Amino acid sequence: MIDANILGNVVVVLSETQDAVNIAAVVRAMKNMGVSKLRLVAPRPYDPYRIEGVAHGTEDIVRSIQHYDTLAAALSDCVRVAGFTARRRAAKRAMSDPRSAANNLLSFASDGPIALLFGREDHGLPNDALDLVHIVVTIPTTNHASINLAQAVLIALYELHLAAPDATRTLAPPKKDAPPATSEQYEQFFSDAERALASLDFFRTRNPEHVNRTLRSIVSRAAPDSREIRLLRSMAIEILRTIERVSRRT
């Protein structure tokens, strides 16, 4: 089994990034998916405070960004590298999708850093950069294959996040959780619903047996809990009471 903490060995490497806004969006994606190590290779000069201004609450990642002059240096300690590209190349490299790549990468993560490598926004990764990777990854798309840098990073990290068990935050249970409805509660509702429909003269042009059976089928598929089925029953009862009040007035 893969340890959830293994995400700490995931490194995002951006080569020759041109726009600080894209760096900020990548940082936000990393924060969302539990990855904190970002390496920038020969980026265009940027202001770290601008990144923090765009990607709020990511100061820890921004302040730990590492900078490298060459791609080889940035990848030197990585035990597995996946390079993301939208284009097929002349060389017959084995191609992978993000989900398969995530499982492959995480199988190496206990041995050292694993890297997700992305190229510059306009041209992606050149062939000499792909020579340094172990897995070439393409994100399935339509014929319009160009994906925003941060979107591509988010897709890649999302698959890694899912593949690492227990990495996702636990969502709080509903504030008003209720047990399943009992058979008796179902029957009470169906009885009152039939009475309410009859009081509305709903069955005048409809077969009561067919209507009631369809209603049972719909409610059973919905599987309301005890609170929900009490609400449905209250609606039916209120219809009966309203009709009774109106009848008294007339």
C-alpha positions as CSV (number, residue, x, y, z in Angstrom):
1,M,0.0,0.0,0.0
2,I,1.2,3.5,-0.8
3,D,1.6,5.8,2.3
4,A,-0.4,9.0,2.0
5,N,2.7,10.9,3.3
6,I,4.5,9.8,0.1
7,L,3.1,13.0,-1.5
8,G,5.9,14.8,0.4
9,N,8.3,13.2,-2.1
10,V,6.4,14.6,-5.2
11,V,8.2,17.5,-6.9
12,V,6.7,19.8,-9.6
13,V,9.3,21.0,-12.0
14,L,8.4,23.9,-14.4
15,S,10.9,24.6,-17.1
16,E,11.3,28.2,-18.5
17,T,8.0,29.5,-17.2
18,Q,7.1,32.8,-18.7
19,D,4.2,34.2,-16.7
20,A,4.1,34.6,-12.9
21,V,0.3,34.2,-12.9
22,N,0.8,30.6,-14.2
23,I,3.3,29.9,-11.4
24,A,0.7,31.2,-8.9
25,A,-2.0,29.0,-10.4
26,V,0.3,26.0,-10.2
27,V,1.1,26.8,-6.6
28,R,-2.6,26.9,-5.8
29,A,-3.1,23.5,-7.4
30,M,-0.2,22.1,-5.4
31,K,-1.7,23.4,-2.2
32,N,-5.1,21.8,-3.1
33,M,-3.6,18.4,-3.8
34,G,-1.1,18.2,-0.9
35,V,2.2,18.7,-2.8
36,S,4.6,21.4,-1.6
37,K,7.9,21.1,-3.5
38,L,8.2,23.4,-6.6
39,R,11.3,23.7,-8.7
40,L,11.7,26.4,-11.4
41,V,14.2,26.0,-14.2
42,A,15.3,29.3,-15.7
43,P,12.0,31.1,-15.2
44,R,11.3,34.6,-16.5
45,P,12.0,37.0,-13.5
46,Y,9.0,37.3,-11.2
47,D,7.9,38.8,-7.9
48,P,7.1,36.2,-5.2
49,Y,4.8,38.6,-3.5
50,R,2.7,38.7,-6.7
51,I,2.4,35.0,-6.6
52,E,1.2,35.1,-3.0
53,G,-1.2,37.8,-3.9
54,V,-2.8,35.6,-6.6
55,A,-2.6,32.3,-4.7
56,H,-3.7,33.2,-1.2
57,G,-2.6,31.0,1.7
58,T,0.3,29.4,-0.2
59,E,3.2,31.3,1.4
60,D,4.8,28.1,2.6
61,I,5.1,26.8,-0.9
62,V,6.2,30.1,-2.5
63,R,8.9,30.6,0.1
64,S,10.4,27.2,-0.4
65,I,10.5,27.4,-4.3
66,Q,13.9,26.2,-5.5
67,H,15.6,27.7,-8.6
68,Y,17.9,25.9,-11.1
69,D,19.8,27.0,-14.1
70,T,19.5,23.7,-16.0
71,L,16.9,21.0,-16.2
72,A,19.5,18.3,-15.5
73,A,20.3,19.9,-12.2
74,A,16.7,20.2,-11.2
75,L,16.1,16.5,-11.9
76,S,19.4,15.1,-10.7
77,D,18.1,13.6,-7.4
78,C,14.8,12.3,-8.8
79,V,14.3,8.6,-9.0
80,R,11.4,8.8,-11.5
81,V,10.4,11.6,-13.8
82,A,7.2,12.0,-15.8
83,G,7.3,14.6,-18.7
84,F,3.9,16.0,-19.8
85,T,3.5,16.9,-23.5
86,A,0.5,17.4,-25.8
87,R,2.3,16.3,-28.9
88,R,3.6,13.0,-30.2
89,R,7.3,13.1,-31.2
90,A,9.3,11.2,-33.9
91,A,11.0,9.1,-31.3
92,K,9.0,6.0,-30.4
93,R,8.6,6.8,-26.7
94,A,6.0,4.8,-24.6
95,M,3.1,7.1,-23.9
96,S,1.1,7.1,-20.7
97,D,-2.0,8.9,-19.3
98,P,-2.1,10.8,-16.0
99,R,-3.7,8.0,-14.0
100,S,-1.3,5.3,-15.1
101,A,1.6,7.6,-14.7
102,A,0.5,8.4,-11.1
103,N,0.6,4.8,-10.1
104,N,3.9,4.3,-11.7
105,L,5.5,7.3,-10.1
106,L,4.1,6.5,-6.6
107,S,5.6,3.1,-6.8
108,F,9.0,4.8,-6.8
109,A,8.3,7.5,-4.3
110,S,9.4,5.7,-1.2
111,D,12.9,5.6,-2.7
112,G,13.3,9.3,-3.3
113,P,11.9,12.4,-5.1
114,I,9.6,11.8,-8.0
115,A,9.1,14.6,-10.5
116,L,6.3,16.0,-12.7
117,L,7.9,18.0,-15.5
118,F,6.1,20.7,-17.5
119,G,7.5,22.9,-20.2
120,R,7.0,26.6,-21.1
121,E,3.6,27.8,-21.9
122,D,4.0,28.4,-25.6
123,H,6.1,25.4,-26.8
124,G,5.9,22.8,-24.0
125,L,8.9,20.5,-23.5
126,P,11.5,20.2,-26.3
127,N,12.9,16.8,-27.3
128,D,16.1,17.2,-25.3
129,A,14.0,17.7,-22.2
130,L,12.0,14.6,-22.9
131,D,15.3,12.7,-23.2
132,L,15.6,13.2,-19.4
133,V,12.3,11.7,-18.4
134,H,11.3,8.1,-17.7
135,I,7.6,8.4,-18.6
136,V,6.0,10.6,-21.3
137,V,2.5,11.6,-20.4
138,T,-0.3,13.1,-22.5
139,I,-3.6,14.2,-21.1
140,P,-6.5,12.8,-23.2
141,T,-8.4,15.6,-25.0
142,T,-10.2,16.4,-28.2
143,N,-8.2,17.4,-31.2
144,H,-7.7,20.8,-29.4
145,A,-4.9,19.4,-27.3
146,S,-3.4,22.7,-25.9
147,I,-4.1,22.9,-22.1
148,N,-3.3,25.7,-19.8
149,L,-0.1,24.9,-17.8
150,A,-1.8,25.1,-14.4
151,Q,-4.7,23.0,-15.6
152,A,-2.3,20.3,-16.8
153,V,-0.5,20.4,-13.4
154,L,-3.8,20.1,-11.5
155,I,-4.9,17.1,-13.5
156,A,-1.6,15.4,-12.9
157,L,-1.6,16.2,-9.2
158,Y,-5.3,15.1,-8.9
159,E,-4.4,11.6,-10.1
160,L,-1.5,11.4,-7.7
161,H,-3.7,12.7,-4.9
162,L,-6.3,10.0,-5.5
163,A,-3.7,7.3,-5.8
164,A,-2.3,8.2,-2.4
165,P,-4.7,6.7,0.2
166,D,-6.0,8.9,3.0
167,A,-4.6,12.0,1.5
168,T,-8.0,13.7,0.9
169,R,-9.5,15.7,3.8
170,T,-12.4,14.1,5.7
171,L,-15.6,15.9,5.0
172,A,-17.8,16.6,8.1
173,P,-21.0,14.5,8.3
174,P,-24.3,16.2,7.7
175,K,-25.3,18.4,10.6
176,K,-28.7,16.7,10.9
177,D,-28.0,13.0,10.1
178,A,-31.0,10.7,10.4
179,P,-31.4,6.9,10.3
180,P,-32.9,5.1,7.3
181,A,-36.7,5.2,7.1
182,T,-38.5,2.1,8.4
183,S,-41.0,0.1,6.5
184,E,-43.7,1.4,8.8
185,Q,-42.8,5.0,7.9
186,Y,-42.9,4.2,4.2
187,E,-46.4,2.7,4.5
188,Q,-47.6,5.7,6.5
189,F,-46.4,8.0,3.9
190,F,-47.9,6.0,1.0
191,S,-51.2,5.8,2.8
192,D,-51.4,9.6,3.4
193,A,-50.1,10.4,-0.1
194,E,-52.9,8.3,-1.6
195,R,-55.5,10.0,0.6
196,A,-54.1,13.4,-0.4
197,L,-54.2,12.6,-4.1
198,A,-57.7,11.3,-3.8
199,S,-58.8,14.5,-2.1
200,L,-57.4,16.5,-5.0
201,D,-59.5,14.3,-7.4
202,F,-56.2,13.2,-8.9
203,F,-57.5,9.7,-9.7
204,R,-60.5,11.0,-11.7
205,T,-58.7,10.3,-15.0
206,R,-55.9,8.0,-13.7
207,N,-55.7,4.5,-12.5
208,P,-55.0,4.6,-8.7
209,E,-53.2,1.3,-8.7
210,H,-50.7,2.4,-11.4
211,V,-50.1,5.8,-9.8
212,N,-49.5,4.3,-6.3
213,R,-47.2,1.7,-7.7
214,T,-45.2,4.3,-9.6
215,L,-45.0,6.5,-6.5
216,R,-43.7,3.6,-4.5
217,S,-41.1,2.9,-7.1
218,I,-39.9,6.5,-7.2
219,V,-39.7,6.9,-3.4
220,S,-38.0,3.5,-3.0
221,R,-35.3,4.4,-5.5
222,A,-34.7,7.7,-3.7
223,A,-34.3,5.9,-0.4
224,P,-35.2,8.9,1.9
225,D,-34.0,8.8,5.5
226,S,-36.5,9.0,8.4
227,R,-36.4,12.8,8.5
228,E,-37.0,13.1,4.8
229,I,-39.9,10.7,4.7
230,R,-41.5,12.4,7.7
231,L,-41.3,15.7,5.7
232,L,-43.0,14.0,2.6
233,R,-45.7,12.7,4.9
234,S,-46.2,16.1,6.4
235,M,-46.8,17.5,2.9
236,A,-49.5,15.0,2.2
237,I,-51.2,15.6,5.6
238,E,-51.1,19.3,5.1
239,I,-52.9,18.9,1.7
240,L,-55.6,17.0,3.5
241,R,-55.9,19.6,6.3
242,T,-56.0,22.5,3.8
243,I,-58.8,20.9,1.8
244,E,-60.7,20.2,5.0
245,R,-60.4,23.8,6.0
246,V,-61.5,25.1,2.6
247,S,-64.5,22.7,2.7
248,R,-65.7,24.0,6.1
249,R,-65.6,27.5,4.8
250,T,-67.8,26.7,1.8
